[in-house]
Amino acid sequence: MNIIHAKDRLKAFENWVLEGTPPRKWPLTWFYRAGRTAYAVVRDIVDGQMALHAMSLVYTTLLSIVPLLALSFSVLKAMGAHYHMQPFLFQFFEPMGEQGIELAEQLLGFVDNIRVGVLGSVGLAFLVYTVISLIQKIESSFNMIWRVPNLRSMSQRFSNYLSVILVGPLLMFSAMGLSATVFSSTIIMRLMEIEPFGSAIIVLSRFTPFFLVVAAFTFFYVFMPNTRVYLRYAFAGGLIAGVMWQTGSLVFAYFVAESTRYAAIYSTFAIGIFLMIWLQVNWMILLLGASISFYLQHPGNISRRREVSFSPELQEKTALALMWMVCRPFGEGKPAPQQEWLEHRLGIPGDVTRRVSDKLISGGLLSLGGPNGDLLLPGRSLDLISIRDVLSAVRKDEDQIVDRLPDIMPEEMTHFHSGGTEETFASLVKRHGEGRKETV
């Protein structure tokens, strides 16, 4: 009986979190929203998809980490800033203890042995492909969290991914160099002689690596998903992820220090095991921060689970609602709505609206416009768009599987697409059975 009562209370609490009336006074409103977001993130962790994507990224990272560092080194070496990569790698592998420092030195040795200039066209293409595949896996994981069904187009992948590979390291190490220059300037040195400015500057300099980590997380959350992410939500997710990363570094360092028995059992394989565990922790933290950013920007998705049944009724009504919300302001001479705003207005998962809007776009009923390509416009004149056209575009079998179905149905049943009839299967079977007898 106690177990039954506990389950009932847990179910009532879950319903209150998902569907309850939020409080109106601060800070209760903040706690309510934070609790709902935490519940949704834990639900995603239990679902297992996030851990599965993190494991996939660990495997891809092990294959592409040396090519990625080689390309980054080539860019930084051309700018004379490749020496800044070493302390960054040492800081990343520092929680693994002495083995982590050894691993960082080995990676740097591998990178030094790679000469991008003598690889040749085939080798360089393979090197770039390996790195791009890692970033594509990252985008796929972020799109899963943000409920975005499609990756970037091929041209966008090439340009955007290369900008991350080539420009990203320059921005990171430029920020590190700028912070070092600021803290060593004459004005800062004079301020350090005055208290409490001196202590504050020392504390700020110690937190500079943490701020850079938060900035890196925020950059990933803004850039990687194939959708628009607001900076304030990306920064909130990056800040929480940065705190989790610092905490995870301390916990993992303690775990490595206390795991001498594992090192004795696995011998030289221990460093590989620790590396995979540490990479898994890092990717999970990155994806958790992305999930937090998503739920902060889309709180309506907290009440819905990830699995959505794409029923014909849902797709048809969503298509009609989208067309109405696009055609009405166009006919009244008002600005075109943004696709993300339409998703908020409809209050249904974004992957549903994206799939439906893609069908309408491919059917020529909608088109993308605006400077960022995120505004929805009618694809043709309003007097050339009918309700039948909208329903036909949604019902269209894009893979043309219907055309390969065997012709075994009675002719009366082929009219189901236009509404069907009230005739029962009993009368159909009886009439066609009698027709077969007469033929015989």
Contacts in CASP RR format, 6 or more apart in sequence:
PFRMAT RR
TARGET T0000
AUTHOR 0000-0000-0000
METHOD contacts of the structure
MODEL  1
MNIIHAKDRLKAFENWVLEGTPPRKWPLTWFYRAGRTAYAVVRDIVDGQM
ALHAMSLVYTTLLSIVPLLALSFSVLKAMGAHYHMQPFLFQFFEPMGEQG
IELAEQLLGFVDNIRVGVLGSVGLAFLVYTVISLIQKIESSFNMIWRVPN
LRSMSQRFSNYLSVILVGPLLMFSAMGLSATVFSSTIIMRLMEIEPFGSA
IIVLSRFTPFFLVVAAFTFFYVFMPNTRVYLRYAFAGGLIAGVMWQTGSL
VFAYFVAESTRYAAIYSTFAIGIFLMIWLQVNWMILLLGASISFYLQHPG
NISRRREVSFSPELQEKTALALMWMVCRPFGEGKPAPQQEWLEHRLGIPG
DVTRRVSDKLISGGLLSLGGPNGDLLLPGRSLDLISIRDVLSAVRKDEDQ
IVDRLPDIMPEEMTHFHSGGTEETFASLVKRHGEGRKETV
14 39 0 8 1.000
17 35 0 8 1.000
17 36 0 8 1.000
17 39 0 8 1.000
18 36 0 8 1.000
18 39 0 8 1.000
18 302 0 8 1.000
18 303 0 8 1.000
19 303 0 8 1.000
22 29 0 8 1.000
22 32 0 8 1.000
22 33 0 8 1.000
23 29 0 8 1.000
23 32 0 8 1.000
33 299 0 8 1.000
36 295 0 8 1.000
36 299 0 8 1.000
36 302 0 8 1.000
37 292 0 8 1.000
37 295 0 8 1.000
37 296 0 8 1.000
37 299 0 8 1.000
37 302 0 8 1.000
39 302 0 8 1.000
40 291 0 8 1.000
40 295 0 8 1.000
40 301 0 8 1.000
40 302 0 8 1.000
41 288 0 8 1.000
41 291 0 8 1.000
41 292 0 8 1.000
41 295 0 8 1.000
43 305 0 8 1.000
44 50 0 8 1.000
44 145 0 8 1.000
44 291 0 8 1.000
44 306 0 8 1.000
45 51 0 8 1.000
45 288 0 8 1.000
47 306 0 8 1.000
49 144 0 8 1.000
49 306 0 8 1.000
50 145 0 8 1.000
50 284 0 8 1.000
50 287 0 8 1.000
50 288 0 8 1.000
50 291 0 8 1.000
51 284 0 8 1.000
53 140 0 8 1.000
53 141 0 8 1.000
53 144 0 8 1.000
53 283 0 8 1.000
53 287 0 8 1.000
54 141 0 8 1.000
54 280 0 8 1.000
54 283 0 8 1.000
54 284 0 8 1.000
54 287 0 8 1.000
55 280 0 8 1.000
56 137 0 8 1.000
56 141 0 8 1.000
57 134 0 8 1.000
57 137 0 8 1.000
57 138 0 8 1.000
57 141 0 8 1.000
57 279 0 8 1.000
57 283 0 8 1.000
58 276 0 8 1.000
58 279 0 8 1.000
58 280 0 8 1.000
58 283 0 8 1.000
60 133 0 8 1.000
60 134 0 8 1.000
60 137 0 8 1.000
61 134 0 8 1.000
61 279 0 8 1.000
61 283 0 8 1.000
62 275 0 8 1.000
62 276 0 8 1.000
62 279 0 8 1.000
63 130 0 8 1.000
63 134 0 8 1.000
64 130 0 8 1.000
64 131 0 8 1.000
64 133 0 8 1.000
64 134 0 8 1.000
65 107 0 8 1.000
66 107 0 8 1.000
66 110 0 8 1.000
66 111 0 8 1.000
66 114 0 8 1.000
67 114 0 8 1.000
67 127 0 8 1.000
67 128 0 8 1.000
67 130 0 8 1.000
67 131 0 8 1.000
68 130 0 8 1.000
68 131 0 8 1.000
68 134 0 8 1.000
68 165 0 8 1.000
69 85 0 8 1.000
69 89 0 8 1.000
69 107 0 8 1.000
69 108 0 8 1.000
69 110 0 8 1.000
69 111 0 8 1.000
70 111 0 8 1.000
70 114 0 8 1.000
70 116 0 8 1.000
70 127 0 8 1.000
71 116 0 8 1.000
71 127 0 8 1.000
71 128 0 8 1.000
71 131 0 8 1.000
71 165 0 8 1.000
71 166 0 8 1.000
72 85 0 8 1.000
72 165 0 8 1.000
72 169 0 8 1.000
73 82 0 8 1.000
73 85 0 8 1.000
73 111 0 8 1.000
74 116 0 8 1.000
75 165 0 8 1.000
75 166 0 8 1.000
75 169 0 8 1.000
75 170 0 8 1.000
76 82 0 8 1.000
76 84 0 8 1.000
76 85 0 8 1.000
76 169 0 8 1.000
76 170 0 8 1.000
76 173 0 8 1.000
79 170 0 8 1.000
81 170 0 8 1.000
81 173 0 8 1.000
81 174 0 8 1.000
84 173 0 8 1.000
84 176 0 8 1.000
84 177 0 8 1.000
85 108 0 8 1.000
85 169 0 8 1.000
85 173 0 8 1.000
86 104 0 8 1.000
86 108 0 8 1.000
88 172 0 8 1.000
88 173 0 8 1.000
88 176 0 8 1.000
89 104 0 8 1.000
89 107 0 8 1.000
89 108 0 8 1.000
90 101 0 8 1.000
90 104 0 8 1.000
91 209 0 8 1.000
92 104 0 8 1.000
93 100 0 8 1.000
93 101 0 8 1.000
93 103 0 8 1.000
93 104 0 8 1.000
93 278 0 8 1.000
94 100 0 8 1.000
94 101 0 8 1.000
94 249 0 8 1.000
94 253 0 8 1.000
95 248 0 8 1.000
95 249 0 8 1.000
95 250 0 8 1.000
95 252 0 8 1.000
95 253 0 8 1.000
95 256 0 8 1.000
95 278 0 8 1.000
96 103 0 8 1.000
96 252 0 8 1.000
96 253 0 8 1.000
96 256 0 8 1.000
96 271 0 8 1.000
96 274 0 8 1.000
96 275 0 8 1.000
96 278 0 8 1.000
97 253 0 8 1.000
97 256 0 8 1.000
97 257 0 8 1.000
99 256 0 8 1.000
99 270 0 8 1.000
99 271 0 8 1.000
99 274 0 8 1.000
100 271 0 8 1.000
100 274 0 8 1.000
100 275 0 8 1.000
102 271 0 8 1.000
103 271 0 8 1.000
103 275 0 8 1.000
114 127 0 8 1.000
116 124 0 8 1.000
116 127 0 8 1.000
117 124 0 8 1.000
119 127 0 8 1.000
128 162 0 8 1.000
131 161 0 8 1.000
131 165 0 8 1.000
132 157 0 8 1.000
132 158 0 8 1.000
132 161 0 8 1.000
132 162 0 8 1.000
132 165 0 8 1.000
135 161 0 8 1.000
135 164 0 8 1.000
135 165 0 8 1.000
135 224 0 8 1.000
136 151 0 8 1.000
136 157 0 8 1.000
136 161 0 8 1.000
138 220 0 8 1.000
138 224 0 8 1.000
139 151 0 8 1.000
139 152 0 8 1.000
139 224 0 8 1.000
139 225 0 8 1.000
139 226 0 8 1.000
140 151 0 8 1.000
141 287 0 8 1.000
141 290 0 8 1.000
142 148 0 8 1.000
142 220 0 8 1.000
142 221 0 8 1.000
142 224 0 8 1.000
142 225 0 8 1.000
142 287 0 8 1.000
142 290 0 8 1.000
143 149 0 8 1.000
143 150 0 8 1.000
143 151 0 8 1.000
143 225 0 8 1.000
143 226 0 8 1.000
143 227 0 8 1.000
145 225 0 8 1.000
145 287 0 8 1.000
145 290 0 8 1.000
145 291 0 8 1.000
145 294 0 8 1.000
146 225 0 8 1.000
146 226 0 8 1.000
146 227 0 8 1.000
146 229 0 8 1.000
146 290 0 8 1.000
146 294 0 8 1.000
147 294 0 8 1.000
147 301 0 8 1.000
147 306 0 8 1.000
147 349 0 8 1.000
147 350 0 8 1.000
147 351 0 8 1.000
147 354 0 8 1.000
148 225 0 8 1.000
148 226 0 8 1.000
148 227 0 8 1.000
148 350 0 8 1.000
148 351 0 8 1.000
148 354 0 8 1.000
149 351 0 8 1.000
149 354 0 8 1.000
149 355 0 8 1.000
149 358 0 8 1.000
150 226 0 8 1.000
150 354 0 8 1.000
150 358 0 8 1.000
151 157 0 8 1.000
151 226 0 8 1.000
152 160 0 8 1.000
152 226 0 8 1.000
160 223 0 8 1.000
164 223 0 8 1.000
168 219 0 8 1.000
172 212 0 8 1.000
172 216 0 8 1.000
175 212 0 8 1.000
175 215 0 8 1.000
176 212 0 8 1.000
179 205 0 8 1.000
179 208 0 8 1.000
179 212 0 8 1.000
182 188 0 8 1.000
183 201 0 8 1.000
183 205 0 8 1.000
183 208 0 8 1.000
188 201 0 8 1.000
191 197 0 8 1.000
191 198 0 8 1.000
191 201 0 8 1.000
192 198 0 8 1.000
192 201 0 8 1.000
192 202 0 8 1.000
210 242 0 8 1.000
210 246 0 8 1.000
213 242 0 8 1.000
213 245 0 8 1.000
213 246 0 8 1.000
214 235 0 8 1.000
214 238 0 8 1.000
214 239 0 8 1.000
214 241 0 8 1.000
214 242 0 8 1.000
217 237 0 8 1.000
217 238 0 8 1.000
217 241 0 8 1.000
217 242 0 8 1.000
217 245 0 8 1.000
217 286 0 8 1.000
217 289 0 8 1.000
218 231 0 8 1.000
218 234 0 8 1.000
218 235 0 8 1.000
218 237 0 8 1.000
218 238 0 8 1.000
218 239 0 8 1.000
220 286 0 8 1.000
220 290 0 8 1.000
221 229 0 8 1.000
221 233 0 8 1.000
221 234 0 8 1.000
221 237 0 8 1.000
221 238 0 8 1.000
221 289 0 8 1.000
221 290 0 8 1.000
221 293 0 8 1.000
222 229 0 8 1.000
222 231 0 8 1.000
222 234 0 8 1.000
224 290 0 8 1.000
225 290 0 8 1.000
227 340 0 8 1.000
228 340 0 8 1.000
228 372 0 8 1.000
228 374 0 8 1.000
229 293 0 8 1.000
229 297 0 8 1.000
230 297 0 8 1.000
233 293 0 8 1.000
233 296 0 8 1.000
233 297 0 8 1.000
234 293 0 8 1.000
236 292 0 8 1.000
236 293 0 8 1.000
236 296 0 8 1.000
237 289 0 8 1.000
237 290 0 8 1.000
237 292 0 8 1.000
237 293 0 8 1.000
237 296 0 8 1.000
238 289 0 8 1.000
238 293 0 8 1.000
240 288 0 8 1.000
240 289 0 8 1.000
240 292 0 8 1.000
241 285 0 8 1.000
241 286 0 8 1.000
241 288 0 8 1.000
241 289 0 8 1.000
241 292 0 8 1.000
242 285 0 8 1.000
244 285 0 8 1.000
244 288 0 8 1.000
244 289 0 8 1.000
245 282 0 8 1.000
245 285 0 8 1.000
248 281 0 8 1.000
248 285 0 8 1.000
252 277 0 8 1.000
252 278 0 8 1.000
252 281 0 8 1.000
256 274 0 8 1.000
259 270 0 8 1.000
259 274 0 8 1.000
262 270 0 8 1.000
262 273 0 8 1.000
263 270 0 8 1.000
266 273 0 8 1.000
294 301 0 8 1.000
295 301 0 8 1.000
295 302 0 8 1.000
298 344 0 8 1.000
300 347 0 8 1.000
301 349 0 8 1.000
301 350 0 8 1.000
304 349 0 8 1.000
308 349 0 8 1.000
308 351 0 8 1.000
308 352 0 8 1.000
310 352 0 8 1.000
310 355 0 8 1.000
312 395 0 8 1.000
314 348 0 8 1.000
314 352 0 8 1.000
315 352 0 8 1.000
315 355 0 8 1.000
315 356 0 8 1.000
315 359 0 8 1.000
315 394 0 8 1.000
316 391 0 8 1.000
316 394 0 8 1.000
316 395 0 8 1.000
318 346 0 8 1.000
318 348 0 8 1.000
318 352 0 8 1.000
318 353 0 8 1.000
318 356 0 8 1.000
319 356 0 8 1.000
319 359 0 8 1.000
319 360 0 8 1.000
319 390 0 8 1.000
319 391 0 8 1.000
319 393 0 8 1.000
319 394 0 8 1.000
320 387 0 8 1.000
320 390 0 8 1.000
320 391 0 8 1.000
321 346 0 8 1.000
322 342 0 8 1.000
322 346 0 8 1.000
322 353 0 8 1.000
322 356 0 8 1.000
322 357 0 8 1.000
322 360 0 8 1.000
322 366 0 8 1.000
322 376 0 8 1.000
323 360 0 8 1.000
323 365 0 8 1.000
323 366 0 8 1.000
323 385 0 8 1.000
323 390 0 8 1.000
325 337 0 8 1.000
325 342 0 8 1.000
325 345 0 8 1.000
325 346 0 8 1.000
326 336 0 8 1.000
326 337 0 8 1.000
326 342 0 8 1.000
326 366 0 8 1.000
326 376 0 8 1.000
326 377 0 8 1.000
326 378 0 8 1.000
327 378 0 8 1.000
327 382 0 8 1.000
327 385 0 8 1.000
329 335 0 8 1.000
329 336 0 8 1.000
329 337 0 8 1.000
330 336 0 8 1.000
330 377 0 8 1.000
330 378 0 8 1.000
330 382 0 8 1.000
331 382 0 8 1.000
336 369 0 8 1.000
336 370 0 8 1.000
336 375 0 8 1.000
336 376 0 8 1.000
336 377 0 8 1.000
337 375 0 8 1.000
337 376 0 8 1.000
338 374 0 8 1.000
338 375 0 8 1.000
338 376 0 8 1.000
339 353 0 8 1.000
339 357 0 8 1.000
339 368 0 8 1.000
339 374 0 8 1.000
339 375 0 8 1.000
339 376 0 8 1.000
340 374 0 8 1.000
342 353 0 8 1.000
342 376 0 8 1.000
343 350 0 8 1.000
343 353 0 8 1.000
346 353 0 8 1.000
356 394 0 8 1.000
357 366 0 8 1.000
357 376 0 8 1.000
359 393 0 8 1.000
359 394 0 8 1.000
359 396 0 8 1.000
359 398 0 8 1.000
360 366 0 8 1.000
360 390 0 8 1.000
360 393 0 8 1.000
360 394 0 8 1.000
361 367 0 8 1.000
361 368 0 8 1.000
362 393 0 8 1.000
362 398 0 8 1.000
363 393 0 8 1.000
363 396 0 8 1.000
364 379 0 8 1.000
364 380 0 8 1.000
364 393 0 8 1.000
365 378 0 8 1.000
365 379 0 8 1.000
365 380 0 8 1.000
365 385 0 8 1.000
365 389 0 8 1.000
365 390 0 8 1.000
365 393 0 8 1.000
366 376 0 8 1.000
366 377 0 8 1.000
366 378 0 8 1.000
366 379 0 8 1.000
367 376 0 8 1.000
367 377 0 8 1.000
367 378 0 8 1.000
367 379 0 8 1.000
368 374 0 8 1.000
368 375 0 8 1.000
368 376 0 8 1.000
368 377 0 8 1.000
369 375 0 8 1.000
369 376 0 8 1.000
369 377 0 8 1.000
378 385 0 8 1.000
379 385 0 8 1.000
395 417 0 8 1.000
397 403 0 8 1.000
410 428 0 8 1.000
410 432 0 8 1.000
412 421 0 8 1.000
412 423 0 8 1.000
412 428 0 8 1.000
413 428 0 8 1.000
415 421 0 8 1.000
END
